[in-house]
Amino acid sequence: MKKIFSVILGLAVLLSVLSVPVATRAVSSTSSAQELLTSLQEQIARLRTLIAELTPQLESLRQQRTEVKETVKETLQILKQLRIGMSGEDVRLLQEFLATDPEIYPEGLITGYFGRLTEMAVKRFQKKMCVEQVGMVGPKTLSKINELLTEGAGKSGKIPPGLLIAPGIQKKLCATSTPDTIAPVISDVMATSTTASTTQIKWLTNELANSKVWYSTSTPVTATSSTPSVSSSDYVLEHSLLLSDLTASTTYHYLVTSIDKSGNTATSEEESFTTLGQ
C-alpha cells in the first residue's frame, strides 16, 4: 500500500510540475512551443488516467488493512508464557488485565516490561486462582487468563474496566476442584563449573517441582534404583544439584527429572559432560 501511495504522490508532484505554464520555458520558435505544449498536455492526460486507475487500488488496500485490524481486535489473547525480564505486547496485555483489580496490581503500570511489580501482581492473581504463587505465567495461569479475557472482552478488542472484580469473573477464579494433570516443562538443562571430580547440574521448570539427576558413564541412562543419582525434595523453579566423586577425564551422561506437587513427572532428554583431567 505504501508503494502505491508513493507512486500516486510522485505522479501528482510530476503533474503539478508539468502544469506550469509553458510560457515560462525558453523555446526557439512558436512552432516548437506549440509542439511542446501538445506533448505536455498528452503526458498530463496519461498521468491523470494512471492516477485514476491507481486510486481505487489504494482504497482497496486501506480497506483490507482495516479489516485485518478488526480481526486482530477480535482475538484478544496472550500468546505465550511469560516470566520476569520479558517484554512486549503480551506483557502489556497482561498488565492491563491485572490492573483491572486494584488489589492484584495496585501500581497499575502498563509498561510492557515484566519486572518485580508485575511478578508480585501475578502472584496475587495466582493466589486468587488457588494455584502455586510462582510469579510467572505458566500453562495453567495462561489458560485461565485467556479464558477470562475471552469472556470479559468478547470481540471488542478491549479489556473492560473492573474485569477481575466483576462478580461473574470472581466466581471463576478459584479452580481447586480441577485436578492438575499437566507435567512441569523442563528447560535450560546444563552442566556447569565442572572440575576433575565434580559438576553442577542446573535447569528450570515452569512450575514448582522437586529435583533429581540420574547419571552414568554409559548411555543410554536408565532411571532405575541401580543408576547413581542425587536429588532434592524442595519444590523450586530453579534447580541445581551437585554431582561429586566423579572420575577425571571421563564423559558422563545424565537425565534430570522434576515432579510437581500433584505428582506429574517430567524427564529431560539425555545430556552429557566431560570431567577435567587431574
Secondary structure by P-SEA (a helix, b strand, c coil): caaaaaaaaaaaaaaaaaaccccccccccaaaaaaaaaaaaaaaaaaaaaaaaaaaaaaaaaaaaaaaaaaaaaccccccccccccccaaaaaaaaaaaccccccccccccccccaaaaaaaaaaaaaacccccccccaaaaaaaaaaaaaaccccccccccccccaaaaaaccccccccccccccccccccccccccbbbbbcccccbbbbbbcccccccccccccccccccccccbbbbbbccccccbbbbbbbbbbcccbbbbbbcccccccccc
